[in-house]
Amino acid sequence: MRITHEQTVYQLSFMAKWFPVNCYFVEEENSLTLIDTALPFSKRAILETAKQIGKPIKRIVLTHVHSDHIGSLDGLKADLPEVEIFLPERELKLLHGDKTLEPGEGNLPVKGGVPRNSKTQPDTLLKEGDRIGSLVAIAAPGHTPGMMAFLDVRNSILLAGDAMQTRGGIAVAGDLRFRFPFPALATWDKERAIASVENLLTYRPTIIGVGHGDFLYEPESKVKHAIEKAKKAIGVRMK
């Protein structure tokens, strides 16, 4: 595992050299918020990193419920029974293994691995604009119907889940990068993904952390370029 520390955020990257799967600690004054839980074997390293930082994990916030983002959830909850679990409201059906769509979501199939027997249930279902400590929740559907990103209001570091990737090249979810195609192959709705990233850019993030790949620094022009490429790939007229 590799740890990268930027201001209030720690990126924990598992299998960083060949198949990076990331989760994040956001440091508050007296506690830590964990964003996503990576893979089942990640639990020990997550707990050890919290000890190194020297603060307790009080909250686990999930961007979405694909298996590489909730892999350690049950194990962490078993070891930390008092931890509070936050989940985007629309992801609850997926947490229960239900991939059926809701009115207004079209007919594209939900892709990617979702849990079938998760023991852990959320304490709080998140809506757009909700606050979790220093984080604000931002709806970012596209990769999944209910995915959310989280902005640290103290420094505008954006934790974008799989709305984008940086491994294999900077890309909006659904825009295939042959060197790392997996996030694109697991994306539900490419057009919604593009719209979500356009919206995320309006928050003027200073650094972006994604589910797969390194931090993205000075992101504005790079993200705009990725949006242009994604639109061209699916034939959407540029604004």
Sequence and secondary structure as in RCSB ss.txt:
>XXXX:A:sequence
MRITHEQTVYQLSFMAKWFPVNCYFVEEENSLTLIDTALPFSKRAILETAKQIGKPIKRIVLTHVHSDHIGSLDG
LKADLPEVEIFLPERELKLLHGDKTLEPGEGNLPVKGGVPRNSKTQPDTLLKEGDRIGSLVAIAAPGHTPGMMAF
LDVRNSILLAGDAMQTRGGIAVAGDLRFRFPFPALATWDKERAIASVENLLTYRPTIIGVGHGDFLYEPESKVKH
AIEKAKKAIGVRMK
>XXXX:A:secstr
 EEEEETTEEEEEETTTTS EEEEEEE SS EEEE    GGGHHHHHHHHHHHT  EEEEE S   TTTSTTHHH
HHHH TT EEEEETTHHHHHTT     TTS S    S   SS     SEEE TT EETTEEEEE TTSSTT EEE
EETTTTEEE TTSEE TTS EETTS  TTS HHHHT S HHHHHHHHHHHHTT  SEEE SSS  EES HHHHHH
HHHHHHHHHT    
